[in-house]
Amino acid sequence: MTDGQRILCVLTGALVTLVIRALPFVVFRGERRIPAFITWLGGQLPHAAMAMLLVYCMKDMDFSHPSGAFPMLLGTLVTVLVHVRFRQTMCSIVSGTATYMLMIRLMP
Amino acid sequence: MWNSMKKAFPVTLPVLAGYMFLGIAFGVAMKARGLGMGLSISMSVLIYGGSFQFAMIELLTQAFAPLTITFMACLIQARHLFYGISMLQTYRQAGLYTPYLVFALTDETYSIVCSGAPKETEAFRWYTAVSFLDQCYWVLGTFLGALVGQFLPMHLLEGMDFSMTALFATIVTEQTLTSLAEWKAGRMPFSEVLFSPALGGCCTLISRIVIGRENFLLMSMMMMTVGFAVYYRKGEHGA
């Protein structure tokens, strides 16, 4: 991707984000009712989107050799376990990332 | 405005810690992928949405795919519709402040402003001060991350971009723990706890296997849309 295309991507992302943030204020003027499906979807989408992103981040795993997948799986496992135990976002991210960084250096 | 900032500052301290940390992680992760400070800061100023910015890092290093970015933005940012709906009555009356308040309504800012402004303050100025301070932390964190990334040698940074995977893993875990608590309290059926994360995870995994490493998100998002519509029609939610 060229730098120009990158800038275009950022502007696209910014515009879509702004439109989404402004949409309720434009659509639900006055007393217009919000459809039930939309309210329901609002509760569900964040869960699906985050699971999607997690899988997406792990897309480059390569199971043909141990070092292609193990550091990522272990790093993710540590993140999840630390989070279940302490529920401190920063703590979980630091320990998971440290585990991953250590593993890719130990398993070249 | 200065006065409102001083009054708003204490309540934003948790966001200061979180945004500085995530901002630095974002700046460093961008740098670790060879993306520069200018781009990182523009994203934090113009987009100002944590998880979407992290998700974009990967997309910015791949082939140009504006449609995927648009879909991804819709999917990740859709939750903002509901913050907007919940702040509708309040923010609508903010006059000149409204546009910025609407733009800067992130998850963390929403978590502060949703309970309302303290009585002794001028409400709209207080909301604006909270929103503005939060964005400052985010941009400052991004700047520091990009700066640190510039001076650290590349081989030390290797693997630092795992922080985005870790962020999403943390969010999924937190969401699941919260849903499980809801289920135990009898406020949510068990199928609901698992459905959305399983739908998101499985659709993405299947698309990755079918389409390959590049550009498989679009298919995943379409499958999810269908999945949601079918589940809603079949479930007790149906009209």
Chai-1 contact restraints between the chains, C-beta under 6 A:
chainA,res_idxA,chainB,res_idxB,connection_type,confidence,min_distance_angstrom,max_distance_angstrom,comment,restraint_id
A,M1,B,F64,contact,1.0,0.0,6.0,A-B,restraint_1
A,Q5,B,F64,contact,1.0,0.0,6.0,A-B,restraint_2
A,R6,B,L60,contact,1.0,0.0,6.0,A-B,restraint_3
A,C9,B,I69,contact,1.0,0.0,6.0,A-B,restraint_4
A,V10,B,S42,contact,1.0,0.0,6.0,A-B,restraint_5
A,V10,B,M43,contact,1.0,0.0,6.0,A-B,restraint_6
A,T12,B,P66,contact,1.0,0.0,6.0,A-B,restraint_7
A,T12,B,I69,contact,1.0,0.0,6.0,A-B,restraint_8
A,G13,B,I47,contact,1.0,0.0,6.0,A-B,restraint_9
A,G13,B,M56,contact,1.0,0.0,6.0,A-B,restraint_10
A,G13,B,I69,contact,1.0,0.0,6.0,A-B,restraint_11
A,G13,B,A73,contact,1.0,0.0,6.0,A-B,restraint_12
A,A14,B,L46,contact,1.0,0.0,6.0,A-B,restraint_13
A,A14,B,I47,contact,1.0,0.0,6.0,A-B,restraint_14
A,V16,B,T70,contact,1.0,0.0,6.0,A-B,restraint_15
A,V16,B,A73,contact,1.0,0.0,6.0,A-B,restraint_16
A,T17,B,I47,contact,1.0,0.0,6.0,A-B,restraint_17
A,T17,B,G49,contact,1.0,0.0,6.0,A-B,restraint_18
A,T17,B,A73,contact,1.0,0.0,6.0,A-B,restraint_19
A,T17,B,Q77,contact,1.0,0.0,6.0,A-B,restraint_20
A,I20,B,Q77,contact,1.0,0.0,6.0,A-B,restraint_21
A,I20,B,H80,contact,1.0,0.0,6.0,A-B,restraint_22
A,R21,B,H80,contact,1.0,0.0,6.0,A-B,restraint_23
A,R21,B,V102,contact,1.0,0.0,6.0,A-B,restraint_24
A,R21,B,L105,contact,1.0,0.0,6.0,A-B,restraint_25
A,A22,B,V102,contact,1.0,0.0,6.0,A-B,restraint_26
A,P24,B,L81,contact,1.0,0.0,6.0,A-B,restraint_27
A,P24,B,G84,contact,1.0,0.0,6.0,A-B,restraint_28
A,P24,B,I85,contact,1.0,0.0,6.0,A-B,restraint_29
A,P24,B,L88,contact,1.0,0.0,6.0,A-B,restraint_30
A,F25,B,V102,contact,1.0,0.0,6.0,A-B,restraint_31
A,W40,B,H237,contact,1.0,0.0,6.0,A-B,restraint_32
A,G42,B,F82,contact,1.0,0.0,6.0,A-B,restraint_33
A,Q44,B,S196,contact,1.0,0.0,6.0,A-B,restraint_34
A,L45,B,A78,contact,1.0,0.0,6.0,A-B,restraint_35
A,P46,B,R79,contact,1.0,0.0,6.0,A-B,restraint_36
A,H47,B,Q175,contact,1.0,0.0,6.0,A-B,restraint_37
A,H47,B,S196,contact,1.0,0.0,6.0,A-B,restraint_38
A,H47,B,P197,contact,1.0,0.0,6.0,A-B,restraint_39
A,A48,B,S196,contact,1.0,0.0,6.0,A-B,restraint_40
A,A48,B,L199,contact,1.0,0.0,6.0,A-B,restraint_41
A,A48,B,G200,contact,1.0,0.0,6.0,A-B,restraint_42
A,A48,B,M224,contact,1.0,0.0,6.0,A-B,restraint_43
A,A49,B,L75,contact,1.0,0.0,6.0,A-B,restraint_44
A,A49,B,I76,contact,1.0,0.0,6.0,A-B,restraint_45
A,M50,B,F168,contact,1.0,0.0,6.0,A-B,restraint_46
A,M50,B,I171,contact,1.0,0.0,6.0,A-B,restraint_47
A,M50,B,V172,contact,1.0,0.0,6.0,A-B,restraint_48
A,A51,B,V172,contact,1.0,0.0,6.0,A-B,restraint_49
A,A51,B,P197,contact,1.0,0.0,6.0,A-B,restraint_50
A,A51,B,G200,contact,1.0,0.0,6.0,A-B,restraint_51
A,A51,B,G201,contact,1.0,0.0,6.0,A-B,restraint_52
A,M52,B,G200,contact,1.0,0.0,6.0,A-B,restraint_53
A,M52,B,T204,contact,1.0,0.0,6.0,A-B,restraint_54
A,L53,B,A55,contact,1.0,0.0,6.0,A-B,restraint_55
A,L53,B,F168,contact,1.0,0.0,6.0,A-B,restraint_56
A,L54,B,F168,contact,1.0,0.0,6.0,A-B,restraint_57
A,L54,B,A169,contact,1.0,0.0,6.0,A-B,restraint_58
A,L54,B,V172,contact,1.0,0.0,6.0,A-B,restraint_59
A,V55,B,G201,contact,1.0,0.0,6.0,A-B,restraint_60
A,V55,B,T204,contact,1.0,0.0,6.0,A-B,restraint_61
A,V55,B,L205,contact,1.0,0.0,6.0,A-B,restraint_62
A,Y56,B,T204,contact,1.0,0.0,6.0,A-B,restraint_63
A,C57,B,T165,contact,1.0,0.0,6.0,A-B,restraint_64
A,K59,B,R208,contact,1.0,0.0,6.0,A-B,restraint_65
A,G75,B,F162,contact,1.0,0.0,6.0,A-B,restraint_66
A,T76,B,A169,contact,1.0,0.0,6.0,A-B,restraint_67
A,T79,B,A166,contact,1.0,0.0,6.0,A-B,restraint_68
A,T79,B,A169,contact,1.0,0.0,6.0,A-B,restraint_69
A,V80,B,A169,contact,1.0,0.0,6.0,A-B,restraint_70
A,V80,B,T173,contact,1.0,0.0,6.0,A-B,restraint_71
A,H83,B,T170,contact,1.0,0.0,6.0,A-B,restraint_72
A,H83,B,T173,contact,1.0,0.0,6.0,A-B,restraint_73
A,T89,B,T170,contact,1.0,0.0,6.0,A-B,restraint_74
A,M90,B,F21,contact,1.0,0.0,6.0,A-B,restraint_75
A,S92,B,T170,contact,1.0,0.0,6.0,A-B,restraint_76
A,I93,B,S163,contact,1.0,0.0,6.0,A-B,restraint_77
A,I93,B,A166,contact,1.0,0.0,6.0,A-B,restraint_78
A,I93,B,L167,contact,1.0,0.0,6.0,A-B,restraint_79
A,I93,B,T170,contact,1.0,0.0,6.0,A-B,restraint_80
A,G96,B,A166,contact,1.0,0.0,6.0,A-B,restraint_81
A,T97,B,F162,contact,1.0,0.0,6.0,A-B,restraint_82
A,T97,B,S163,contact,1.0,0.0,6.0,A-B,restraint_83
A,T97,B,A166,contact,1.0,0.0,6.0,A-B,restraint_84
A,Y100,B,G159,contact,1.0,0.0,6.0,A-B,restraint_85
A,Y100,B,F162,contact,1.0,0.0,6.0,A-B,restraint_86
A,M101,B,G159,contact,1.0,0.0,6.0,A-B,restraint_87
A,I104,B,G159,contact,1.0,0.0,6.0,A-B,restraint_88
